[in-house]
């Protein structure tokens, strides 16, 4: 995929983008960059974008290899991680604690406090 950019607005993962979950995140991206969707980490890493990450960081969907444990280093076999708990799964804010995000330095991590406001990473 191609990295489209970061949304200008910021959103918490705690209530999963206003209760919209992944579809809500996809809609935010499509609105900001027509034809885009919420990036999963491997897409972002493989795109090797030179765009500066916002100072608050950006939310990203976790990636995995072959449906196993999450990894976010960008290997060719990776895809979106569809399982998980809390903010990681982007579909249940009830027990949201941490979610996947891109730090201002460009590092992908799982330590993002879901109550923090961040931009959303969008890919095409």
N, C-alpha and C positions, 0 to 999 in steps of 0.2 A: 503494500500500500504506500501511499504518499501522505506525508503529514500536511494537513491543511492549515493548522494554526491552533491557537488557544482562544477560547471565548473571551470576549471583553468583560463580561459579567463574571461574578464569582458565586459559588453555590456550596452549601454544606452537603456532605454525604450522609449526615445523621438522619435526615428525613428523605434520603435518596432523591435528591433534586425535586423537592416539592411533592414527593409521593409517586413520582413517575418511574422510578427504577431505571433500568437500562433503557427502556423505550423513551423515558423523559430525557435522559442524557443524549440519546441519539437525536431527539428532536431539537435539543439546544444546539447541537452541532450543525444539524441541517439548516437551522435558522441563521446561524452565524456564517456558515460556509456551505452554500447550496451543494447538495450531492454528498456531503460528508456524514460521518457517523462517529460515535464515541470510540476512540482508539483503544485497542488493547495494547499492553506494554510491548509485546514483540513488534507490533506494527510501528510503534513510536521509535523503538531502538533501531530497527532495520531501516527506517526512513532516514536516519542520520541527519536530522534537521539542524540547521545552523541557527534557528530562531531561539532567542533568549527566553528561558522559562520565566514566567511572572515571579515576582518576589515572594508571593504567598504559595508558590508551587501550583501544580495542576493535577486534577484527578485523572486517573487512567484505569481501565479495566485490567485485572490481572491476566496473565497468560500462563499456559502450561504446555508440556510436551506429552502427547498421547493421553490426555485426560488424567495424568497423575498429579503429583504435588506441583504447586505453582513455582515457576521459574520465569525470570523476566530478562534473560540475557540476549534474546533475539535469535535463537537457533531456527533454521528453516522449517522444522517440523512443528513449530509452536502455533497454537491457536488460542482463542478466548477460553478462559477458565470459567465454566458455567456453574460449578458447585461452590460451596463456601457458606460461611455464616456472616451475620451482621452486615456491615457496610461493604465487605468484600463482594458479596453477591449482588449488591445494588438493587435488591428487591425486598428488603425487610429492615426497616430502621428501628425496630423494637429494641434490640440489644446492641445497637451500633456502637462499636468502640474504635476500630481502626479500619482504614481502607488503603488501597494502593494509590500511590501518588508519585509525581515527578518532583523532586526537590529543585530549588533554584539552580543548583549546580548540575542538574540533568540526571541525577541518580534516581533509579526507580526503586521504591521501597514500599513495604507493607505497613509502615508505622504512622500513616497519616490519621490524625485524630479526626473522626467523622464530623465533629462539631465545628471544625475549622472551615472557613470559606476559601475556596480555591477556584481557579479557572478550570475549564474542562478541555482536555486534549482531544482534538478532532482530526480524523484521517479520511482520506478518499480512497 
